Amino acid sequence: MSGHSKFANIKHKKEKNDAAKGKIFTIIGREIAVAVKEGGPDPANNFKLATVIAKAKANNMPNDTIERGIKKAAGDVGNVNYEYVTYEGYGPNGIAIIVDALTDNKNRTAANVRSAFTKGQGNVGTPGCVSFMFDKKGQIIIDKEECDMEADDLMMMALDAGAEDFSEEEDSFEVLTDPDSFDMVREALEKEGIPMMSAEVTMIPQNYVSLTDETAVKNLQKTLDLLDDDDDVQAVYHNWDE
């Protein structure tokens, strides 16, 4: 992987998340509730729940908090009314943005997302208008400082487990998988005690776009900040080369 460090975006997100753990835990709590409602409380028989638990662990959510969330959701299945919704649109200079939300009020969420785009001089588009510019992949980020394994050994372990690609950055390793192979690869690394800084199925841009105009950068950052502050928003993907 040359020319661009995806870890820069991950690191930026992680730093923001560290300052707002409450929101991250709320987001994951909602995902646990929906996963339990759809497939039951046993991660061994619920792929979606297993994936959410992996995400929770990557975000340092304590095990007892995860277990409480599962038990609460299992006893509260009838009252879980969140649903997933995705918005696509454009920021300044045609920057592609995808917003994943989990909401109990689609009208509220749609209005908030539209407002965030508008305030940043962008606009919400039709479904599919930018998602073709992204690839859905399982992505695992490993912090070099936390990993004792040699890069070549880690690469072979990941590829043997079913990963599609492995790359080394200045301060991290990135493992990419097909979405269907993600859980298998994650479990293989987990069994070997590999510490994962981030582990999730995500949308990775096929190409990145640079912004040189200062006003455009400020406007895009305004949109991203507003979306980040919205409790209904689970994830935001974009092709801005920060």
Rosetta silent file (secondary structure, phi, psi, omega in degrees, C-alpha in Angstrom):
SEQUENCE: MSGHSKFANIKHKKEKNDAAKGKIFTIIGREIAVAVKEGGPDPANNFKLATVIAKAKANNMPNDTIERGIKKAAGDVGNVNYEYVTYEGYGPNGIAIIVDALTDNKNRTAANVRSAFTKGQGNVGTPGCVSFMFDKKGQIIIDKEECDMEADDLMMMALDAGAEDFSEEEDSFEVLTDPDSFDMVREALEKEGIPMMSAEVTMIPQNYVSLTDETAVKNLQKTLDLLDDDDDVQAVYHNWDE
SCORE:     score description
SCORE:     0.000 S_00000001
   1 L     0.000  109.724 -175.467    0.000    0.000    0.000 S_00000001
   2 L  -120.953  156.248  172.246    1.846    3.059   -1.178 S_00000001
   3 L    88.556  -23.844 -178.191    1.187    6.752   -1.399 S_00000001
   4 L  -152.866  133.436  178.565   -1.425    6.975    1.333 S_00000001
   5 L   -98.332  108.925  176.151   -1.684    5.820    4.925 S_00000001
   6 H   -66.251  -23.021 -179.910   -5.176    4.685    5.809 S_00000001
   7 H   -63.240  -27.757  179.014   -3.896    4.460    9.370 S_00000001
   8 H   -58.972  -42.678  178.332   -3.819    8.260    9.506 S_00000001
   9 H   -67.861  -43.148  179.682   -7.604    8.280    9.271 S_00000001
  10 H   -61.514  -44.092 -178.101   -7.951    5.434   11.759 S_00000001
  11 H   -64.243  -41.394  179.129   -5.602    7.142   14.186 S_00000001
  12 H   -60.509  -44.742  179.228   -7.479   10.420   13.818 S_00000001
  13 H   -63.066  -42.776 -176.127  -10.749    8.632   14.554 S_00000001
  14 H   -63.478  -41.234  179.234   -9.245    6.790   17.510 S_00000001
  15 H   -62.412  -40.169  177.938   -7.963   10.013   19.066 S_00000001
  16 H   -67.702  -38.100 -179.500  -11.397   11.549   18.750 S_00000001
  17 H   -66.474  -37.499  179.451  -12.941    8.386   20.130 S_00000001
  18 H   -60.872  -30.347  179.862  -10.602    8.405   23.108 S_00000001
  19 L   -85.372   -6.279 -178.021  -11.963   11.842   23.949 S_00000001
  20 L  -143.545   52.291 -178.277  -15.533   10.612   23.567 S_00000001
  21 H   -57.893  -33.497 -179.375  -15.601    7.018   24.784 S_00000001
  22 H   -56.174  -43.475 -178.758  -19.162    7.542   25.981 S_00000001
  23 H   -67.839  -43.070 -179.207  -20.397    7.999   22.436 S_00000001
  24 H   -60.363  -44.214 -179.645  -18.458    5.024   21.098 S_00000001
  25 H   -66.531  -33.837  176.057  -19.833    2.760   23.817 S_00000001
  26 H   -65.134  -44.570  178.939  -23.345    4.053   23.113 S_00000001
  27 H   -58.827  -49.300 -177.893  -22.898    3.329   19.398 S_00000001
  28 H   -67.140  -35.817  177.315  -21.638   -0.192   20.054 S_00000001
  29 H   -59.425  -40.900  177.166  -24.388   -0.753   22.625 S_00000001
  30 H   -64.720  -41.332 -179.068  -26.989   -0.026   19.961 S_00000001
  31 H   -65.015  -38.107  176.182  -25.266   -2.391   17.541 S_00000001
  32 H   -61.518  -45.384 -178.669  -25.257   -5.127   20.202 S_00000001
  33 H   -59.486  -44.764 -179.244  -28.989   -4.593   20.804 S_00000001
  34 H   -68.015  -41.513 -179.399  -29.820   -4.898   17.103 S_00000001
  35 H   -63.445  -41.849  179.112  -27.535   -7.911   16.617 S_00000001
  36 H   -65.535  -41.137  179.401  -29.110   -9.741   19.587 S_00000001
  37 H   -61.697  -39.816 -175.292  -32.609   -8.953   18.331 S_00000001
  38 H   -79.551  -34.035 -171.890  -31.788  -10.299   14.873 S_00000001
  39 H  -134.960    5.956  178.355  -29.775  -13.391   15.783 S_00000001
  40 L    92.097  169.781 -171.320  -29.895  -14.104   19.508 S_00000001
  41 L   -87.032   -0.075 -177.147  -27.434  -13.582   22.390 S_00000001
  42 L   -99.293  109.803 -178.003  -24.898  -16.322   21.535 S_00000001
  43 H   -62.317  -23.051  178.895  -22.021  -14.963   19.401 S_00000001
  44 H   -65.997  -26.378  179.960  -21.088  -18.530   18.408 S_00000001
  45 H  -114.480   12.030 -176.593  -24.369  -18.713   16.484 S_00000001
  46 L  -137.624   95.056 -175.568  -24.681  -15.020   15.618 S_00000001
  47 H   -58.830  -42.261 -177.825  -22.080  -13.750   13.155 S_00000001
  48 H   -63.223  -42.240  179.135  -23.228  -10.144   13.434 S_00000001
  49 H   -64.671  -40.849  178.236  -22.976  -10.181   17.224 S_00000001
  50 H   -60.100  -39.718  179.100  -19.497  -11.740   17.049 S_00000001
  51 H   -66.937  -40.828  178.588  -18.412   -8.939   14.718 S_00000001
  52 H   -65.759  -38.988  178.305  -19.821   -6.258   17.033 S_00000001
  53 H   -62.783  -39.910  177.231  -18.052   -7.842   20.012 S_00000001
  54 H   -61.830  -41.589  177.814  -14.769   -7.713   18.076 S_00000001
  55 H   -63.599  -41.021  179.644  -15.382   -4.042   17.388 S_00000001
  56 H   -61.445  -44.752 -179.457  -16.154   -3.471   21.071 S_00000001
  57 H   -65.476  -37.843  178.550  -12.900   -5.135   22.147 S_00000001
  58 H   -65.207  -24.773  177.652  -10.913   -3.118   19.587 S_00000001
  59 L   -98.230   17.593  174.666  -12.373   -0.001   21.204 S_00000001
  60 L    61.276   31.012  173.912  -11.359   -1.223   24.685 S_00000001
  61 L   -74.825  127.452 -178.924  -14.907   -1.800   25.894 S_00000001
  62 L   -59.821  147.038 -178.797  -14.662   -3.866   29.107 S_00000001
  63 H   -58.681  -39.254 -178.100  -15.871   -7.465   28.900 S_00000001
  64 H   -68.473  -29.894  176.122  -18.399   -6.984   31.692 S_00000001
  65 H   -68.361  -40.524  177.380  -19.869   -3.994   29.830 S_00000001
  66 H   -62.159  -47.635 -177.962  -20.209   -6.128   26.689 S_00000001
  67 H   -63.719  -39.561  177.407  -21.850   -8.955   28.634 S_00000001
  68 H   -62.763  -40.621  179.530  -24.258   -6.555   30.367 S_00000001
  69 H   -62.687  -40.718  179.278  -25.207   -5.112   27.000 S_00000001
  70 H   -66.267  -45.843 -179.656  -25.944   -8.570   25.584 S_00000001
  71 H   -63.013  -42.178  179.740  -28.009   -9.597   28.639 S_00000001
  72 H   -62.677  -44.582 -179.022  -29.930   -6.324   28.598 S_00000001
  73 H   -65.325  -38.802 -178.918  -30.652   -6.680   24.881 S_00000001
  74 H   -64.416  -32.591  179.906  -31.715  -10.324   25.306 S_00000001
  75 L   -90.681   -0.103 -173.150  -34.258   -9.318   27.931 S_00000001
  76 L  -130.221   23.284 -172.711  -35.421   -6.288   26.016 S_00000001
  77 H   -55.999  -40.546 -176.469  -35.770   -7.689   22.480 S_00000001
  78 H   -66.426  -20.409 -176.827  -39.345   -6.516   22.012 S_00000001
  79 H   -99.227   -1.695  179.469  -38.409   -2.909   22.730 S_00000001
  80 L   -80.320  115.731 -177.587  -35.458   -2.650   20.347 S_00000001
  81 L  -128.877   27.143  175.995  -36.620   -0.535   17.438 S_00000001
  82 L   -77.628  149.372  173.601  -33.419    0.753   15.907 S_00000001
  83 E  -139.541  149.263 -179.969  -32.877    0.370   12.171 S_00000001
  84 E   -81.591  141.482  174.827  -29.895    0.873    9.918 S_00000001
  85 E  -146.654  143.077 -177.882  -29.983    3.589    7.269 S_00000001
  86 E  -122.472  136.850  176.668  -27.285    4.829    4.899 S_00000001
  87 E  -119.600  144.955  177.136  -26.920    8.250    3.286 S_00000001
  88 E  -128.104  146.664  179.599  -24.611    9.181    0.425 S_00000001
  89 E  -172.690 -168.382 -174.801  -23.582   12.595   -0.774 S_00000001
  90 E  -125.403  137.059  170.432  -20.926   15.081   -1.719 S_00000001
  91 L   -94.472 -167.145  178.135  -18.803   17.480    0.268 S_00000001
  92 H   -56.286  145.786  177.717  -16.871   20.436   -1.177 S_00000001
  93 H    57.893   26.351  175.081  -15.107   19.783   -4.496 S_00000001
  94 H    76.892   16.215  176.564  -17.055   16.541   -4.955 S_00000001
  95 L   -58.394  128.760 -178.076  -15.586   14.708   -1.961 S_00000001
  96 E   -83.154  133.244 -178.794  -17.579   11.463   -1.632 S_00000001
  97 E  -133.534  132.510  173.743  -19.171   10.825    1.761 S_00000001
  98 E  -119.135  133.283 -178.895  -21.098    7.811    3.060 S_00000001
  99 E  -121.394  120.413  173.729  -22.933    8.000    6.387 S_00000001
 100 E   -99.902  130.108  179.920  -24.103    4.890    8.249 S_00000001
 101 E  -129.694  156.132  175.132  -26.687    5.533   10.965 S_00000001
 102 E  -130.966  111.486 -166.392  -28.628    3.441   13.453 S_00000001
 103 E  -137.782  155.605  171.620  -31.774    5.254   14.486 S_00000001
 104 L  -105.987    7.340  178.741  -35.189    4.985   16.107 S_00000001
 105 L  -152.469   92.897 -174.624  -36.411    8.029   14.160 S_00000001
 106 H   -64.162  -32.368  179.506  -35.457    8.165   10.485 S_00000001
 107 H   -64.006  -43.552  178.166  -37.020   11.599    9.963 S_00000001
 108 H   -62.308  -47.715 -177.002  -34.853   13.132   12.694 S_00000001
 109 H   -63.848  -43.683  179.517  -31.708   11.457   11.429 S_00000001
 110 H   -60.657  -41.881  179.591  -32.327   12.410    7.802 S_00000001
 111 H   -64.572  -41.742 -179.367  -32.868   16.048    8.774 S_00000001
 112 H   -67.344  -41.904  179.725  -29.669   16.124   10.860 S_00000001
 113 H   -65.953  -43.845  178.640  -27.560   14.499    8.160 S_00000001
 114 H   -60.637  -41.554  179.056  -28.940   16.828    5.488 S_00000001
 115 H   -62.638  -40.688  179.884  -28.201   19.825    7.728 S_00000001
 116 H   -62.971  -41.602  177.856  -24.598   18.661    8.255 S_00000001
 117 H   -65.391  -46.163 -176.148  -24.038   18.414    4.505 S_00000001
 118 H   -62.366  -43.511 -178.671  -25.690   21.776    3.824 S_00000001
 119 H   -65.679  -21.886  176.865  -23.698   23.630    6.492 S_00000001
 120 L   -99.454   17.589  178.939  -20.509   22.347    4.898 S_00000001
 121 L    62.656   32.314  175.634  -21.590   23.477    1.422 S_00000001
 122 L  -118.364 -168.257  178.785  -22.271   19.917    0.321 S_00000001
 123 E  -155.523  147.001  176.011  -25.405   17.977   -0.498 S_00000001
 124 E   -77.573  136.372 -179.564  -27.028   14.604    0.100 S_00000001
 125 L  -108.262 -165.484 -179.896  -27.400   12.553   -3.073 S_00000001
 126 L   -86.670  155.893  177.310  -29.372    9.508   -4.140 S_00000001
 127 L   -54.809  130.328  179.765  -28.590    5.975   -2.884 S_00000001
 128 L    92.065   -3.128 -173.789  -25.624    4.595   -4.809 S_00000001
 129 L   -69.308  -26.041  178.419  -24.361    7.970   -6.002 S_00000001
 130 L  -128.862  -13.811 -174.150  -20.917    7.553   -4.376 S_00000001
 131 H   -63.862  -22.228  178.178  -20.777    4.021   -2.918 S_00000001
 132 H   -68.254  -13.849  178.007  -19.461    2.661   -6.224 S_00000001
 133 H   -86.078   -0.361 -177.584  -16.246    4.599   -5.471 S_00000001
 134 E  -122.177  155.404  172.892  -15.644    2.450   -2.369 S_00000001
 135 E  -113.539  132.505  177.011  -14.881   -1.219   -1.736 S_00000001
 136 E   -81.582  119.618 -175.919  -16.465   -3.009    1.212 S_00000001
 137 E  -140.034  151.568  165.928  -13.663   -4.758    3.072 S_00000001
 138 E   -79.379  132.767 -177.260  -12.818   -6.227    6.418 S_00000001
 139 E  -131.199  126.273  176.675  -10.020   -4.086    7.835 S_00000001
 140 E  -121.112  124.517  178.979   -7.816   -4.878   10.819 S_00000001
 141 E  -108.897  128.756 -178.990   -5.309   -2.302   12.040 S_00000001
 142 E  -119.857  123.672  179.069   -2.473   -3.445   14.309 S_00000001
 143 E   -74.978  124.869 -178.286   -0.315   -0.933   16.165 S_00000001
 144 H   -57.782  -37.375 -177.094    3.359   -1.858   15.703 S_00000001
 145 H   -64.417  -25.570 -176.792    4.210   -0.776   19.235 S_00000001
 146 H   -95.548   -7.252 -173.790    1.735   -3.288   20.659 S_00000001
 147 L  -110.226  125.489 -178.509    2.717   -6.202   18.421 S_00000001
 148 L   -90.456  -12.522 -175.337    5.737   -8.402   19.165 S_00000001
 149 L   -78.543  144.789  175.914    5.508  -10.499   16.013 S_00000001
 150 L   -66.864  148.689 -175.644    7.768   -9.917   13.026 S_00000001
 151 H   -57.116  -44.115 -177.959    6.060   -8.381    9.986 S_00000001
 152 H   -64.466  -40.057  179.369    6.707  -11.391    7.718 S_00000001
 153 H   -67.350  -40.801  178.744    5.353  -13.848   10.273 S_00000001
 154 H   -64.442  -41.287  179.240    2.275  -11.700   10.871 S_00000001
 155 H   -61.477  -46.243 -178.164    1.695  -11.391    7.117 S_00000001
 156 H   -65.489  -37.928  178.236    1.893  -15.157    6.583 S_00000001
 157 H   -62.361  -44.824 -178.233   -0.463  -15.797    9.505 S_00000001
 158 H   -66.194  -44.546 -178.809   -3.011  -13.331    8.120 S_00000001
 159 H   -66.934  -39.603  178.242   -2.788  -14.638    4.544 S_00000001
 160 H   -63.913  -30.080 -179.442   -3.001  -18.265    5.691 S_00000001
 161 H   -79.489  -10.393  177.211   -6.138  -17.358    7.640 S_00000001
 162 L   118.653    8.111  179.007   -7.763  -16.000    4.473 S_00000001
 163 L   -67.771  151.584  178.429   -6.731  -12.333    4.273 S_00000001
 164 L   -87.552  -34.414 -173.060   -6.594  -10.703    0.832 S_00000001
 165 E  -152.516  151.446  177.058   -3.837   -8.200    1.502 S_00000001
 166 E  -138.188  134.040  179.113   -1.290   -7.180    4.120 S_00000001
 167 E  -140.774  153.524 -178.130    0.592   -3.905    4.225 S_00000001
 168 E  -116.525  127.918  175.136    3.072   -2.217    6.511 S_00000001
 169 L  -109.477 -178.245 -177.318    3.023    1.461    7.368 S_00000001
 170 L   -59.692  -39.977 -175.080    5.398    3.506    9.487 S_00000001
 171 L  -128.111   15.041 -178.137    3.539    2.788   12.715 S_00000001
 172 E  -158.471  165.635  168.601    1.008    0.076   11.874 S_00000001
 173 E  -115.140  144.543  177.337    0.083   -3.038    9.940 S_00000001
 174 E  -122.464  129.959  175.993   -3.098   -3.257    7.899 S_00000001
 175 E  -114.665  125.746  177.799   -4.881   -6.511    7.083 S_00000001
 176 E  -112.030  140.041  179.474   -7.620   -6.447    4.435 S_00000001
 177 E  -135.205  162.239  164.754  -10.136   -9.225    3.918 S_00000001
 178 L   -65.704  144.000 -179.164  -13.219  -10.030    1.928 S_00000001
 179 H   -53.234  -36.605 -178.437  -16.216   -9.185    4.182 S_00000001
 180 H   -70.749  -22.441 -178.662  -17.194  -12.876    4.317 S_00000001
 181 H   -97.489   -5.419 -172.800  -13.687  -13.867    5.513 S_00000001
 182 H   -56.236  -50.301 -174.472  -13.314  -11.063    8.048 S_00000001
 183 H   -64.564  -37.594  179.280  -14.500  -12.941   11.119 S_00000001
 184 H   -63.974  -43.313  179.423  -12.355  -15.974   10.325 S_00000001
 185 H   -68.337  -43.734  179.914   -9.212  -13.852    9.947 S_00000001
 186 H   -59.922  -43.783 -179.711   -9.993  -11.792   13.040 S_00000001
 187 H   -63.935  -37.972  179.659  -10.493  -14.943   15.121 S_00000001
 188 H   -63.708  -42.837  178.623   -7.199  -16.402   13.872 S_00000001
 189 H   -68.556  -38.114 -178.944   -5.295  -13.268   14.925 S_00000001
 190 H   -63.973  -40.927 -179.845   -7.178  -13.108   18.211 S_00000001
 191 H   -63.597  -28.396  178.808   -6.236  -16.714   19.059 S_00000001
 192 L   -88.981    4.326  176.896   -2.576  -15.816   18.571 S_00000001
 193 L    75.196   21.765  178.994   -2.915  -12.868   20.938 S_00000001
 194 L   -75.234  122.015 -179.084   -2.407  -10.218   18.256 S_00000001
 195 L   -76.638  123.650 -176.708   -3.609   -6.858   19.689 S_00000001
 196 L  -105.143  123.525  179.663   -6.006   -5.172   17.269 S_00000001
 197 L   -77.769  -31.909  178.108   -6.347   -1.416   17.315 S_00000001
 198 E  -151.300  137.266  178.426   -9.305   -1.540   14.953 S_00000001
 199 E  -148.055  106.422 -177.441  -11.256   -4.489   13.553 S_00000001
 200 E  -163.119  160.429  170.661  -14.349   -3.880   11.455 S_00000001
 201 E   -85.733  125.703 -170.296  -15.988   -4.228    8.078 S_00000001
 202 E  -137.765  177.240  177.223  -15.601   -0.830    6.471 S_00000001
 203 E  -111.192  118.029 -176.197  -15.784    1.080    3.194 S_00000001
 204 E  -108.687  125.980 -178.597  -12.385    1.838    1.668 S_00000001
 205 E   -63.032  142.768  175.346  -12.081    4.449   -1.107 S_00000001
 206 L   -74.979  -30.061  177.532  -10.708    3.265   -4.432 S_00000001
 207 L  -143.901  151.482  178.913   -9.045    6.667   -4.869 S_00000001
 208 L  -109.018  149.280 -177.720   -8.364    9.610   -2.579 S_00000001
 209 E  -118.807  130.991  177.972   -8.970   13.294   -3.353 S_00000001
 210 L   -91.756  147.928  173.729   -6.822   16.148   -2.056 S_00000001
 211 L  -117.184  126.867  179.401   -8.200   19.549   -1.108 S_00000001
 212 L  -107.748  -19.811 -179.448   -5.971   22.589   -1.475 S_00000001
 213 L   -79.576  124.403 -175.126   -8.569   25.312   -0.966 S_00000001
 214 H   -62.578  -37.826  179.589   -8.649   26.364    2.700 S_00000001
 215 H   -66.226  -40.425  178.877  -12.352   27.207    2.629 S_00000001
 216 H   -63.291  -40.477  178.635  -13.201   23.804    1.167 S_00000001
 217 H   -62.352  -45.557  179.710  -11.171   22.087    3.906 S_00000001
 218 H   -62.487  -41.818  179.996  -12.980   24.080    6.616 S_00000001
 219 H   -65.372  -42.538  179.337  -16.380   23.308    5.104 S_00000001
 220 H   -65.323  -42.154  179.125  -15.648   19.603    4.821 S_00000001
 221 H   -63.078  -34.450  177.486  -14.347   19.496    8.384 S_00000001
 222 H   -62.633  -46.208  178.293  -17.538   21.228    9.522 S_00000001
 223 H   -60.949  -47.040 -178.124  -19.657   18.514    7.906 S_00000001
 224 H   -64.168  -38.421  179.027  -17.533   15.714    9.364 S_00000001
 225 H   -66.645  -42.223  179.384  -17.603   17.271   12.846 S_00000001
 226 H   -64.124  -40.628  178.002  -21.390   17.690   12.774 S_00000001
 227 H   -66.875  -39.630 -179.778  -21.837   14.086   11.680 S_00000001
 228 H   -64.386  -31.230 -178.309  -19.404   12.899   14.335 S_00000001
 229 H   -81.885  -11.429 -177.383  -21.406   14.725   17.013 S_00000001
 230 L   -81.456  121.382 -176.902  -24.706   13.123   15.944 S_00000001
 231 L   -63.831  -23.404 -179.871  -25.616   10.241   18.256 S_00000001
 232 L   -78.614  -20.324 -175.099  -27.462    8.423   15.463 S_00000001
 233 E   -80.167  123.477  179.917  -24.393    8.314   13.201 S_00000001
 234 E   -90.095  -41.196 -176.229  -22.452    5.061   13.493 S_00000001
 235 E  -157.478  149.367  176.730  -19.725    5.639   10.907 S_00000001
 236 E  -128.949  128.294  178.225  -18.661    8.112    8.241 S_00000001
 237 E  -117.714  140.733  178.457  -16.572    7.137    5.219 S_00000001
 238 E  -150.860  166.812 -179.562  -15.025    9.594    2.775 S_00000001
 239 L  -110.930   26.680  176.059  -12.314    9.787    0.123 S_00000001
 240 E   -76.966  126.274  175.987  -10.618   12.963    1.371 S_00000001
 241 L   -83.794   93.310 -176.404   -6.848   12.585    1.498 S_00000001
 242 L   -70.389    0.000    0.000   -6.255   14.241    4.879 S_00000001
